[in-house]
């Protein structure tokens, strides 16, 4: 599987809250740098702590739609993608943009760095 295909599979699995697919795509010792409310980052060590965060978002109830308007291989094993985020839940609407830089080795995501345009708005939505 090509690195860009793995990155796209991750986006699709996240959109569907497909924990089994997310588990298969990420290395057990994956390191994720996730944007926090203040626009900084939370370092999340390991697949299980990351999946715990995803489960807490209750993605399946949010009518989440993710689009990838741009994806680029920086170098072998490193993919950058822009993601447009749309979601609705309980009368709240989220429209945001995130970028992910992913390191991929042996068909698994080893590390991700995330930035997003409106971290406070996103945090309010996912609470």
Residue pairs with C-beta under 8 A, 6 or more apart in sequence:
1 9
1 107
3 73
3 76
3 77
3 78
3 79
3 102
3 104
4 71
4 73
4 79
6 25
6 79
6 102
6 104
6 107
6 108
6 109
7 71
7 79
7 81
7 100
7 102
7 104
7 109
8 68
8 71
8 81
9 21
9 25
10 22
10 25
10 26
10 102
10 109
11 66
11 68
11 81
11 83
12 18
12 21
12 66
13 21
13 22
13 25
14 22
14 54
14 59
14 64
14 66
15 59
15 64
15 65
15 66
16 59
16 60
17 54
17 55
17 59
17 60
17 64
19 51
19 54
19 55
22 51
22 54
23 47
23 51
25 108
25 109
26 47
26 50
26 108
26 109
27 47
27 105
27 108
27 109
27 110
28 46
28 47
29 45
29 46
29 47
29 110
30 46
30 47
30 50
30 108
30 109
30 110
30 111
30 112
31 43
31 44
31 45
31 110
31 111
31 112
32 43
32 44
32 50
32 111
32 112
32 114
33 41
33 42
33 43
33 44
33 111
33 112
33 113
33 114
34 41
34 42
34 44
34 50
34 53
34 114
35 41
35 42
35 98
35 114
35 115
35 116
35 119
35 122
36 42
36 119
36 123
37 119
37 120
37 123
38 119
38 120
39 119
39 120
41 113
41 114
44 50
44 53
57 126
61 89
62 87
62 88
62 89
62 94
62 125
62 126
63 87
63 88
63 89
64 85
64 86
64 87
65 85
65 86
65 87
66 83
66 84
66 85
66 86
67 83
67 84
67 86
68 81
68 82
68 83
68 84
69 82
69 84
70 81
70 82
71 79
71 80
71 81
71 82
72 79
72 80
72 81
73 79
73 80
74 80
74 101
77 103
77 104
77 105
78 101
78 102
78 103
78 104
79 101
79 102
79 104
80 99
80 100
80 101
80 102
81 99
81 100
81 102
82 97
82 98
82 99
83 97
83 98
83 99
83 100
84 95
84 96
84 97
85 94
85 95
85 96
85 97
85 98
85 116
85 122
86 93
86 94
86 95
87 93
87 94
87 125
88 94
89 125
92 124
92 125
94 121
94 122
94 125
94 126
96 116
96 117
96 118
96 121
96 122
97 116
97 117
97 118
98 114
98 115
98 116
98 117
99 114
99 115
99 116
100 112
100 113
100 114
101 112
101 113
102 109
102 111
102 112
103 109
103 110
103 111
103 112
104 110
116 122
